[in-house]
């Protein structure tokens, strides 16, 4: 490490790199990716090719990346004061949440100047960076998460099929009095039933915390696949009928459509056949009104804007939220 030449990371590059290191992602994957990218782009001497980095010891990768980040911070006149409390707390958190190999632990045992890095942050940063700032300020991070809706540290994970659930469940939960960010709930939209199973297999192999899996009603075969690996503290919920759009209250759908079309006379609300698949009905309504193609993601955001109170929660939505609340956290030390 004696003969080394570095191109400093810019402020934006530093923020992006630390952001990616502190997201809720597989520890080994995110650290290796960020460290290797930094080394490839900002280490001038010695120079490595991508394939060479794949064979280098994790400790060596860590030392190079640590040196690049800290040197970059020094270019902003931010020097290290020897305080590594944040580093230790990040190590403890990742180890409590994920199953880590000794090699992966070596990536976490770094001396990155996180405390100095905080001087580059503003008040409107993403949740994980705001949480990083709290690690420097408070001993009771759970209380801080609850007071400031930090999202981190994560305590439970929800894996769902689509963007509608990912968009609306946190809003429904907040209305219901179970704020996801205050309670450390992380939700993942997998993009389909098979991807839910794939995500569950991957996460259950590396996570120590509970996972709640939410399926549409036609996921019987996928349920069988998950049950083979289902851990005692995880839970699977299958919708009673249809998909998530079908459990939205009729009144909320009606209110959203009136909001979309701005004028009651433009839409015959009798078209909302409660017994028909909701997405099919909505596709016809959008088509008949000469609008663009109905898109679940866009409609979910429109619904989100029209949720007002507990009257917008159906019985099954409440049941799902109660099940999520009931999952018990295993003892984490």
C-alpha positions as CSV (number, residue, x, y, z in Angstrom):
1,X,0.0,0.0,0.0
2,X,3.1,2.3,0.0
3,X,3.2,3.2,-3.7
4,X,-0.4,4.3,-4.3
5,X,-1.9,7.0,-6.5
6,X,-5.6,8.0,-6.1
7,X,-8.1,10.1,-8.0
8,X,-10.3,11.5,-5.3
9,X,-14.0,10.7,-5.4
10,X,-16.2,13.8,-5.9
11,X,-18.8,14.7,-3.3
12,X,-21.6,13.1,-5.3
13,X,-19.5,10.0,-5.8
14,X,-18.8,9.8,-2.0
15,X,-22.5,10.1,-1.2
16,X,-23.5,7.5,-3.8
17,X,-20.9,5.1,-2.6
18,X,-21.8,5.4,1.1
19,X,-25.5,5.3,0.3
20,X,-25.0,2.0,-1.5
21,X,-22.9,0.5,1.4
22,X,-25.7,1.3,3.9
23,X,-28.7,0.1,2.0
24,X,-30.7,-3.0,2.9
25,X,-28.9,-5.4,0.6
26,X,-26.9,-8.6,0.9
27,X,-23.7,-7.5,2.8
28,X,-21.2,-9.3,0.8
29,X,-22.7,-8.4,-2.6
30,X,-23.0,-4.6,-1.8
31,X,-19.6,-4.2,-0.3
32,X,-17.8,-6.1,-3.0
33,X,-19.6,-4.2,-5.7
34,X,-18.9,-0.8,-4.3
35,X,-15.3,-1.5,-3.3
36,X,-14.4,-3.0,-6.6
37,X,-16.0,-0.1,-8.6
38,X,-14.1,2.5,-6.5
39,X,-10.8,0.6,-7.0
40,X,-11.4,0.3,-10.8
41,X,-12.3,3.9,-11.3
42,X,-10.3,5.8,-8.7
43,X,-7.1,3.8,-8.0
44,X,-4.5,5.0,-10.5
45,X,-1.6,3.2,-9.1
46,X,-1.5,0.2,-8.7
47,X,-3.9,-0.4,-11.6
48,X,-6.2,-3.5,-11.6
49,X,-8.4,-5.0,-14.2
50,X,-11.8,-6.2,-13.2
51,X,-11.0,-9.9,-13.5
52,X,-7.9,-9.4,-11.3
53,X,-10.0,-8.0,-8.5
54,X,-12.2,-11.1,-8.4
55,X,-9.2,-13.1,-7.2
56,X,-7.9,-10.6,-4.6
57,X,-8.4,-11.2,-0.8
58,X,-11.3,-9.4,0.7
59,X,-9.0,-7.7,3.2
60,X,-6.8,-6.2,0.5
61,X,-9.9,-4.9,-1.4
62,X,-11.2,-3.4,1.9
63,X,-7.9,-1.6,2.5
64,X,-7.7,-0.1,-1.0
65,X,-11.3,1.1,-0.9
66,X,-11.0,2.5,2.6
67,X,-7.9,4.4,1.6
68,X,-9.6,5.8,-1.5
69,X,-12.7,7.0,0.5
70,X,-10.7,8.5,3.3
71,X,-8.2,10.2,0.9
72,X,-11.2,11.6,-1.0
73,X,-12.7,13.0,2.2
74,X,-9.3,14.6,3.0
75,X,-9.6,16.5,-0.3
76,X,-12.6,18.3,1.4
77,X,-10.4,18.9,4.4
78,X,-12.2,16.2,6.4
79,X,-9.7,14.3,8.4
80,X,-10.1,11.2,10.5
81,X,-10.1,11.7,14.3
82,X,-9.9,8.0,15.2
83,X,-13.5,7.7,16.2
84,X,-14.8,4.4,14.7
85,X,-18.0,4.1,16.7
86,X,-20.2,4.3,13.6
87,X,-18.1,1.6,12.0
88,X,-18.6,-0.7,15.0
89,X,-22.3,-0.1,15.0
90,X,-22.6,-0.8,11.3
91,X,-20.7,-4.0,11.8
92,X,-23.0,-5.0,14.7
93,X,-26.1,-4.2,12.7
94,X,-25.1,-6.2,9.6
95,X,-24.0,-9.1,11.7
96,X,-27.3,-9.1,13.6
97,X,-29.4,-9.0,10.4
98,X,-27.4,-11.2,8.0
99,X,-25.6,-14.5,8.3
100,X,-22.0,-13.5,7.4
101,X,-18.9,-15.4,6.6
102,X,-15.5,-14.5,8.1
103,X,-14.5,-13.1,4.7
104,X,-17.6,-10.8,4.6
105,X,-17.0,-9.7,8.2
106,X,-13.5,-8.6,7.1
107,X,-15.2,-6.2,4.6
108,X,-17.1,-4.6,7.5
109,X,-14.0,-4.3,9.7
110,X,-13.0,-1.2,7.9
111,X,-11.8,2.3,9.0
112,X,-13.9,4.3,6.6
113,X,-14.3,7.8,8.0
114,X,-18.1,7.7,8.3
115,X,-18.1,10.3,11.1
116,X,-16.3,12.8,8.8
117,X,-18.4,11.8,5.8
118,X,-21.5,13.0,7.7
119,X,-20.3,16.6,7.2
120,X,-21.2,16.3,3.5
121,X,-24.8,15.4,4.1
122,X,-27.9,17.6,4.0
123,X,-31.2,17.2,5.8
124,X,-33.0,15.7,2.8
125,X,-30.9,12.6,2.2
126,X,-32.3,9.1,1.7
127,X,-33.4,7.1,4.8
128,X,-30.2,5.0,5.2
129,X,-28.0,8.1,5.2
130,X,-30.2,9.8,7.8
131,X,-30.0,6.7,9.8
132,X,-26.2,6.7,9.5
133,X,-26.2,10.2,10.9
134,X,-28.4,9.0,13.9
135,X,-25.8,6.3,14.6
136,X,-23.4,9.1,15.4
137,X,-25.8,11.0,17.7
138,X,-27.9,8.5,19.7
139,X,-27.5,5.3,21.7
140,X,-31.1,4.3,21.4
141,X,-31.4,3.9,17.6
142,X,-34.8,2.1,17.9
143,X,-36.3,5.1,19.7
144,X,-34.8,7.4,17.2
145,X,-36.2,5.3,14.3
146,X,-39.7,5.5,15.9
147,X,-39.5,9.2,16.5
148,X,-38.1,10.1,13.1
149,X,-39.5,7.3,10.8
150,X,-36.0,6.3,9.8
151,X,-36.9,2.9,8.4
152,X,-33.5,1.6,9.7
153,X,-32.6,-0.6,11.4
154,X,-34.7,-3.1,9.5
155,X,-36.6,-5.7,11.6
156,X,-38.9,-7.4,9.1
157,X,-39.1,-7.9,5.4
158,X,-42.2,-8.1,3.2
159,X,-41.9,-9.8,-0.2
160,X,-44.9,-9.1,-2.5
161,X,-45.6,-9.8,-6.2
162,X,-46.1,-6.3,-7.6
163,X,-45.7,-2.6,-7.5
164,X,-49.3,-2.0,-6.3
165,X,-48.6,-3.7,-3.0
166,X,-45.3,-2.0,-2.6
167,X,-46.8,1.4,-3.2
168,X,-50.0,1.0,-1.1
169,X,-49.2,-1.3,1.8
170,X,-47.0,1.3,3.6
171,X,-49.7,4.0,3.2
172,X,-52.5,1.7,4.5
173,X,-50.2,0.7,7.4
174,X,-49.6,4.3,8.3
175,X,-53.4,5.0,8.3
176,X,-53.9,1.9,10.4
177,X,-51.3,3.1,13.0
178,X,-48.5,0.7,12.1
179,X,-46.0,2.9,10.3
180,X,-43.5,0.8,8.3
181,X,-40.7,3.3,8.6
182,X,-41.2,3.7,12.4
183,X,-41.2,-0.1,12.8
184,X,-38.4,-1.0,10.5
185,X,-40.4,-2.8,7.8
186,X,-38.7,-3.2,4.5
187,X,-41.0,-4.1,1.5
188,X,-39.7,-5.6,-1.8
189,X,-41.7,-5.9,-5.0
190,X,-40.4,-9.0,-6.6
191,X,-42.2,-8.7,-10.0
192,X,-44.2,-11.9,-10.1
193,X,-44.9,-15.1,-8.3
194,X,-41.8,-17.0,-9.4
195,X,-39.6,-14.0,-8.5
196,X,-41.2,-14.0,-5.0
197,X,-40.1,-17.6,-4.5
198,X,-36.6,-16.8,-5.8
199,X,-36.4,-13.7,-3.5
200,X,-37.5,-15.7,-0.5
201,X,-35.0,-18.5,-1.2
202,X,-32.2,-16.0,-1.4
203,X,-33.2,-13.9,1.6
204,X,-34.1,-16.8,3.9
205,X,-30.6,-18.2,3.3
206,X,-28.8,-15.0,4.5
207,X,-31.3,-13.2,6.7
208,X,-31.8,-13.6,10.5
209,X,-35.0,-11.5,10.6
210,X,-38.6,-12.5,9.8
211,X,-39.9,-12.5,6.2
212,X,-43.6,-12.0,5.4
213,X,-44.6,-13.3,1.9
214,X,-47.7,-12.0,0.2
215,X,-49.1,-13.8,-2.8
216,X,-52.1,-13.4,-5.1
217,X,-54.8,-16.0,-4.8
218,X,-53.5,-18.1,-7.7
219,X,-50.2,-18.9,-6.2
220,X,-50.9,-22.4,-4.9
221,X,-47.9,-24.0,-6.6
222,X,-45.6,-21.2,-5.5
223,X,-46.7,-21.7,-1.9
224,X,-45.7,-25.3,-2.1
225,X,-42.2,-24.2,-3.2
226,X,-41.8,-21.8,-0.4
227,X,-43.2,-24.2,2.3
228,X,-40.2,-26.5,1.6
229,X,-37.9,-23.8,3.0
230,X,-40.3,-21.8,5.3
231,X,-38.6,-20.9,8.5
232,X,-40.5,-21.1,11.8
233,X,-40.7,-17.3,12.3
234,X,-41.7,-16.5,8.6
235,X,-45.2,-16.2,7.3
236,X,-47.0,-16.6,4.0
237,X,-50.3,-15.0,3.2
238,X,-52.3,-15.8,0.1
239,X,-55.1,-13.4,-0.9
240,X,-58.6,-14.9,-0.7
241,X,-59.6,-13.9,-4.2
242,X,-57.8,-12.3,-7.1
243,X,-54.9,-9.9,-6.8
244,X,-54.2,-6.9,-4.6
245,X,-56.3,-4.5,-6.7
246,X,-59.3,-6.8,-5.9
247,X,-59.1,-6.2,-2.1
248,X,-59.1,-2.4,-2.4
249,X,-62.5,-1.0,-1.1
250,X,-65.0,-0.3,-3.9
251,X,-65.4,3.2,-2.4
252,X,-61.7,3.9,-2.7
253,X,-61.6,2.8,-6.4
254,X,-64.6,4.9,-7.1
255,X,-63.1,7.9,-5.4
256,X,-59.8,7.5,-7.3
257,X,-61.7,7.3,-10.7
258,X,-63.6,10.4,-9.9
259,X,-60.3,12.1,-9.1
260,X,-58.8,10.8,-12.4
261,X,-61.7,11.9,-14.6
262,X,-62.4,15.1,-12.6
263,X,-66.1,15.1,-13.6
264,X,-68.7,12.5,-12.4
265,X,-70.5,12.8,-15.8
266,X,-67.5,11.4,-17.6
267,X,-67.8,8.0,-16.1
268,X,-70.7,5.6,-15.4
269,X,-69.8,4.2,-12.0
270,X,-72.1,1.2,-12.7
271,X,-69.2,-0.1,-14.8
272,X,-67.5,-1.0,-11.5
273,X,-68.7,-4.5,-11.2
274,X,-67.4,-5.6,-7.8
275,X,-67.6,-9.3,-8.8
276,X,-65.4,-8.9,-11.8
277,X,-61.5,-8.8,-11.7
278,X,-60.7,-5.2,-10.8
279,X,-57.8,-4.8,-13.3
280,X,-59.9,-6.0,-16.2
281,X,-62.7,-3.5,-15.4
282,X,-60.2,-0.7,-15.0
283,X,-58.5,-1.6,-18.3
284,X,-61.9,-1.3,-20.0
285,X,-62.8,2.0,-18.4
286,X,-59.4,3.5,-19.4
287,X,-59.8,2.2,-22.9
288,X,-63.4,3.4,-23.3
289,X,-62.4,6.9,-22.2
290,X,-59.7,7.1,-24.8
291,X,-56.9,7.4,-22.2
292,X,-53.5,5.8,-22.3
293,X,-53.1,2.1,-21.5
294,X,-54.0,1.3,-17.9
295,X,-50.8,0.8,-15.9
296,X,-50.9,-0.7,-12.4
297,X,-48.0,1.4,-11.2
298,X,-49.6,4.7,-12.2
299,X,-53.0,3.7,-10.9
300,X,-51.4,2.7,-7.5
301,X,-50.0,6.2,-7.1
302,X,-53.4,7.7,-7.9
303,X,-55.0,5.5,-5.3
304,X,-52.3,6.5,-2.9
305,X,-53.2,10.1,-3.3
306,X,-56.8,9.4,-2.4
307,X,-56.3,7.3,0.7
308,X,-57.6,9.4,3.6
309,X,-58.6,7.4,6.6
310,X,-59.4,3.9,8.0
311,X,-62.6,3.8,5.9
312,X,-60.2,3.2,2.9
313,X,-59.0,0.0,4.4
314,X,-60.8,-3.2,3.5
315,X,-61.2,-6.1,5.9
316,X,-58.5,-8.1,4.1
317,X,-56.1,-5.3,4.1
318,X,-56.5,-5.0,7.9
319,X,-56.0,-8.8,8.2
320,X,-52.8,-8.6,6.2
321,X,-51.4,-5.7,8.4
322,X,-52.4,-7.6,11.6
323,X,-50.5,-10.7,10.3
324,X,-47.4,-8.5,9.5
325,X,-47.6,-7.0,13.0
326,X,-47.9,-10.5,14.6
327,X,-44.6,-11.8,13.2
328,X,-42.2,-12.1,16.1
329,X,-38.6,-11.0,15.9
330,X,-36.2,-13.8,16.9
331,X,-33.8,-12.9,19.6
332,X,-31.0,-10.8,18.1
333,X,-27.9,-10.1,20.1
